[in-house]
Amino acid sequence: MALLLKMFGSLLALVLVVVALLRYLIGLVGFLLVLVKFAIVIAFIVLMVLIVVAMLRARSRARAESEDF
């Protein structure tokens, strides 16, 4: 009887450890996904700013060239 109790106790402890590790892993993956989403948003904002800067540069160069003539 004692051997049976020890076996079920160790099996229960193993299951609880696996469940705890899976919860930690799910939380870690969720956190990493949020970081990736923020990185994508920041990259998009930087790209938009670079496009606006390139447009303004081209516009100012075109004005400078038209004034030279």
Summary of the structure (lengths in Angstrom):
residues: 69
radius of gyration: 29.9
end to end distance: 102.2
largest distance: 102.2
contacts: 131
relative contact order: 0.05
helix: 97%
strand: 0%
